[in-house]
Amino acid sequence: MGYTPTNGNRAVIPLMTNSITQPQHEQPDHAFLATVPPVNGPGRVLVTGATGFAGSAMLRACVGRGYSVRALVRDAEKAKALEASGIEVAIGNMKDTSSLTRALRDVSVVYHFASIFRQIGLPPEEFRSVNVEGPSRLIIAASECGVGRVVHISTVGVHGDVEQPPATEMSPFRPGDIYQRTKLEGEQKAVATAERLKVPLTVVRPAPMYGPGDRRMLKLFAGVAHRRFPILGTGEALFSMVHIDDLVEGVRLAGESPFAVGRTFIIGSDEYMSLNELVSLVAQEAGVEPLGFHLPVWPFWLAGAICEGLCAPFGIEPPLYRRRVAFFTKSRAFNISRARTELGYSPKVPLRDGVRSTLQWYREAGWV
């Protein structure tokens, strides 16, 4: 159900219909009747998780557009580097409500990137405190400070293994690990909190991101470039990625379009391919031949389970775990039609160009 925010000095932006808490299969005819103008050039923007890969890219993009920007940072040493470059910094974290309130003063739009990714040895309570409770704490503080828009960065991982690719925002939820489960719970709790407090909220689910500076896809790029990346299984699982430049533009649109309030958007690429094709593409741009052979999945799955069991009690990162094995077998291809239609989102970086520039950056940085 939609609502119209009337809280304090916040700009009045009507919520679109089609609740973002439940997958919907049809776009309502009246979904584009909002007449409130977009937030062109927001007053002050807050970026959480501002020292991470995506958060720092968002920070740079906002600065580049001439926005007044504040970064929420946990680490005081990293804060010094941002301050030296002219960025206003607020020290705090997602577990400290008072620090969130201080960071949100005089803020118009919040881009909430901060979360705990997959880290071995962390108890489930830590994931829950940041990924589940954190977004709601932020929204409560945003309500008290009269913030005009909160953009919560979730993940396409809430859909897990996509049985009928490409997945849309309406596809079933199938989170597969503690990170994906807590991100889904956090997304749903954020929506409920925003509805209760009448805070304008938009949810963004990014596809797997890549680009200069990224470490998550580095293993694939480096492994293929050094011909040390055998494919487990058939390699026919579908995969899509989003270049970091396209992601931050999609997130920005989600924070400024009046049609984005109360909606969920997958931000990704139009291009998806099998893992075999992706490895071949990376190999071509790296100037090498792919290994050209496949290994069976089950021995590595079993070895991953054993490694996890042995390493977990000591908080040690296992050399192999089942999630890495699942990378080769689970389809992750996504449809971005909703973002195109409602936000005017249009990815600009072709996959081949993005792979080429990312490989070049890795080489110049000495990572590959």
N, C-alpha and C positions, 0 to 999 in steps of 0.2 A: 504494500500500500504506500502511496506517495504522501508527502507532507510538504508544508512550506515552512522553512526556518524563519523564526521571528525573534531569535535570541539576541538580546543586547544590541550592540552596534554592528552586528554582522550584516553583510549584504544579503538581501533576500533573493535567493536563487531557488526556484521550485525544483523539487525532486521529480525525476521522470518516473513513469510507471514501469512495471516489470521489476519486481524486487530482486536485488542482487544476491539475496540469500538462497534463492531457489532457481535452478535452471529453468528457463522458459524456452518454448519452441517456436514462438511467433513474436514478431515485433508488432506492438499495438499501433493502430493507425494514427493515434494522437500523440505518439511519442516525441514528435518534433514541434509541438505547439508552444514551446517556451519562447517568450519574447524578451527576456532579460538579456542584455548584451553580454558578450564574453568578457572575461577578466583580462583585457589587453593591458599588459604592463602592470602586474600586481604591485601593491605597495612594497611590502617586504616579504621575502620568501625565506622559509626555514627548510633546510635539508638535514635530515637525520641520517646517520651512517655516512657522514660526509667524507670520511677518509677511506671508505671502501671503494672498490672498482666502479660500481654503478653510481654510488652517491657522489664521489668526487667528479665523475663525468657530468652529473647533473649540476653540480656546483659550478663547474667551468662553463657549461652551457648558459646558465642563468646570468653569470657575470658577463659573458659575451654578449648577451642581449641587453645589458645595461640595467638589470634588475638590482635592487637593493637586497643583498643576500646575507643570511646568517647561517652558520654551520653549527650543528650540535655535535660535539666531539667528546669522547670519554677520556682520551689520552692527552694530558697537558702538554707533553712534548710535541705531539702531532699538531696540537692547537697552535703552538708557537710558529710552526712552519706556515700555517694558514694565515695567521695574523701578520707575518712578515710579508705575505703577498697581498695584504690589504683586505682580507676577508674578516668580517665580524664573527667572532667565535663565542659560543656559549658552552661552558663545560657542564656535562651532565650525562645521564644514561637513562635507559628505558625503565629502570627499576626505581628511579628517584623522582617522585612526583613533583617535588618542589623545584627540581632543576628543569623539569619540563615546563612548568609554569613560567619560570624566569625566561626560558628560551623563546616562549611563544608570545611574549609581550610585543604588541604593535605588529604582529605578523598577519598577513592576509591569506597566504597559501602555504601549506605544509606538504613537503614531499617526504614521505616516511619510508626510507630505505633500510633503516637499522634492523638487524635481526641476527640471530645466531644460526650460522650455517652448520654443516655437518662437522662436528668435532668429537673425536674419540675421547672418552673419559669424563665427559660432562654428564651429570645426572639429569634425568628427565625434568626435574623441577626447575633446572636452570633454563632449559629450552622453553618451558611453559611460562616462566616469569617474564622472559623477553619476547618470545614469539606469540604467546597467547594473551598475556595480561598487558604487555607493553603497549600495543596499539590502542587498547581501551583506555589505559592511563593517559595516553597522548590525546585522545578524543575528549576525555573529561576535562583535561587542562585546556584544550582548544575551545571548549564550550565556555569555560570561565573567562577566557581571554578574548572572546568574540572573533575567533578566526573564521574567515570566510569560506575556506575549502580545505579539506584534508584529502590527500591522495595517498592511499595505503598500497604499498608495493607487496603483493603476494607472490605467487609463483604458479606456473603451469603445472608444477609438480603435484598440485592438489588433484590433478586428473590421473596421475600415475601412468600406468601402461595403457595407452589409448587403443582400445579394441577396434574402433571404427574410425581410423584416421581419414581426414584431419579433424581434430577435436575442435569444438567451439566452446564458448562460455557456458553452453547448456549441457555439455557432455557430463557423464557421471563422474563423481568424485571417487578416486581410488588411491589415496595416499599410501606410500609404501614404506616409509621409515619415520623416525621421530621428527626429523626436520619437516617433512611434508605434512605429517599429521598436525604438528603444532602450528604450521602456517595456515592450514585449513581452519583449525579451531580459532586462531587469531583473527582470520578474515571474518568468520561468522560472528565472533563476539564483537568485533569492531563495527560491523553492520548493525547489530542489535543495540549497541551503545549509542551509535550515531542517530538511529531512529528515535531512541528514548530521549536524547538530549537535543534533537533537532539540529544536528551538526551536518552540514553538507559534506558528503563523503563519496569518493570515487575509488574503486578498487582496480588495480592494474595487475595482471598476471603476465610477467615477461616470459618469453621463450628463453631457452638456454642462450646466454649472451656471450659474445666474444668480441675481440678487438684488441688494439694495442694496450698493453698493461694487464690483460686478463691472465689469471693463472689457472682457472678451472679447466679451460680447454687446452692448456699448454701441453698436457700429457699426450693428447691426441696429435697435436701439431708436431711436437718434438719427436714423438715415437715414429710417426710416419716419415718425417724428414730424415731420421737416422735409420730408417728401415728396421725398426724394432717394435712394430705395431701389428702383430698377428690378429686376425679377426676371429672371435669365438662364435661358433654357430654359423648360420647361413649368411649373415650380414645383410639380410633383407629387411630388417626392422627400419622403419622410416624415421628420419631425424630432421629437425629444423633448428636453425639458430637465428638470433637477431644481432646485428652489429650494434655496438654500443651507441653510435651516433644516432641510429634510427630509434633505439630504445628511449634515449633521453628526449627526443623530439615527441615521441608518442606519449611519454609521461607528462611532458609540458602541456600538450594539448589536453590531456585528461585533467590538468589543473586549471585550465582557462576556458574550456568550452562550457557553455551553459547546458548543453545536452549531456554532459558527462555525469552530472550529479545523480547519485542513486544508481549508477550503472557499474558493471564490471566489463573490463576490456582485456582481451589477449593482445599483447603487443609483440609482434614477431615479424616474420618475413613471408613473402609470397612463395619463396622457394623452399621446397623440402625434397629430400632424396633418400635413397637407401644408404645404410652405413657403408656398403661397398662403394657406392658412387661418391660419397663424401670423402672417403679415404683416397680414392682415385684422384679426386679433384685436388686435395691437399698435396698428394704426391706429384701431380703435374706441376703445381706452382712451386714445389720445393725442388723440382728438377731431378726426381728420383723415380724408380720403378716401385710400385707397391709390392709387398712380399708375395702376394698372389696365392697364399694358402690359408686354410681355415683350420681351427682347432676345435675339438668337441667342448661343449659347455660344461657338462656335468663334473669332470674332474676338477675344474677350477671353482665351480660352485661349492663342491665338497671341501676343497682346500681353503676357500674363503671362510666357510663356516668354522672350520677347525682353527684357523688363525684368529678369528674374532673371539672364539671361546677361550683361547689361550692368552690373548693380549688384553681383553677387556678388564679382568680383575686388577691388572697393573696399570691401567690407564695408558697403555702403549698403542700407538698407531699401528695396526696390523699391516704387514706387507701386501696382503691381498684380502679383500672382503667382498661379500656377496653383492653389494651395491655396484661395485665396479664391474662385476660379471654381468649384472642385469643391464648395464649400459648397452651391451651387445644384443640383447634380446627384446627390449621393450621399445615399442614405437612411440615417438614423441613428435608428431606432426600436427600443426595447428592452423586453423582458419582465422584470418584477421579481417573478415568481411565487416564485422560490427564496427571495429575501429576505423576502417576505411569510410564506412557510410556515415557514422554518427560523429566522428571526430575530424574527418578529413585527413586521417593519417595515411601517409604514402611512403613506404620505405624507399630510401634513395640509394642504398649501398648494395649493388648486386653481390651475390655470394662469392663469386670468383674474385671480384675486386677486393672484397673484404678479407678473404683468405690471403690474397697476395700481400696486401698492406700489413696484415697482422704478422705474417711470416717475416716480412722485411723488418718490422719493429722488433720481433723476437731476436732476429739475427743481430741487429744493431745493438740490442741490449745484452747480447751474449747469452741469451736463454736457450737458443737453438744452435 
